[in-house]
Amino acid sequence: MRTAIVTGAYGAIGLAISEGLLRAGLHVTLVGRDPAKLEKAAARLAGTVARENIRTAVVDLGDPADIVQFAEGWKGPLDILINNAATAPPRRQVASGGIEMQFAVNVLGYFRMIVGFAPKMAAGKEPRIVNVASYWAGGLDPEDLEFKRRRYDSDAAYRQSKQANRMLTAVFSQKLSPQGITVNACHPGDVNSKLSNDLGFGGHESPAQGAATPLWLALSEDVKGITGKYFEHLEMTDCLFMKDKPASEALYRICSSYDNK
């Protein structure tokens, strides 16, 4: 049976993504920080699919040691990794090691999950990584990624993190292509979720509609072999951030440096 990991799996979109993967016949590991919410999500999903196909993993994506432990303890190959977890606290908070929370979770969390699981995915069947980004992206300041100099603004930090997701997708797609791993990014949809509410927005789409593009990138034959692209509403969309290779590679080096300090 093919295997998948979904981070942020008990959020509105993450739960819908997980359900879609399970219905497609995959064994899915739900990843999140809150064990009670993970178990509640697993119980809800078990109402429609076999419980033995669902696993939970308590992982703090803002803690590099947690991600390393999770990856090192993974047995067997991994076929699909969907980086979906995100946070947008209204005030500046710090994660493990004093790193600003949005950069730690939304950016370094994606980065470290890819680095940690790429060796497992190299042995997978048609391995795919899907980075859930957003059309709401921009304003990245490589000199102040953690808002130490700028006044912290949740919306600005979120937009920056989503730009970073797209840029890092472009770099990882090149690095992992020789191993047969595709890496793409997407805007999931405008869903009324906790995250969108934290940012001051609502949403007009259902969780299933929000999950449609990530699931399509993870499962569809239509995008087989396509890598390093950005998608919205099941369509490839031009992304200027991803085309800026020098800036993207510089961001990759910065992210790498966090684990070498």
Secondary structure, 3 states (H helix, E strand, C coil): CCEEEEECCCCHHHHHHHHHHHHCCCEEEEEECCHHHHHHHHHHHCCCCCHHHEEEEECCCCCHHHHHHHHHCCCCCCCEEEECCCCCCCCCCECHHHCEHHHHHHHHHHHHHHHHHHHHHCCCCCCEEEEECCCCCCCCCCCCCCCCCCCCCHHHHHHHHHHHHHHHHHHHHHHHHHHCCEEEEEECCCECCHHHHHCCCCCCECHHHHHHHHHHHHHCHHHCCCCCCEEECCEECCCHHHHCHHHHHHHHHHHHHHCCC
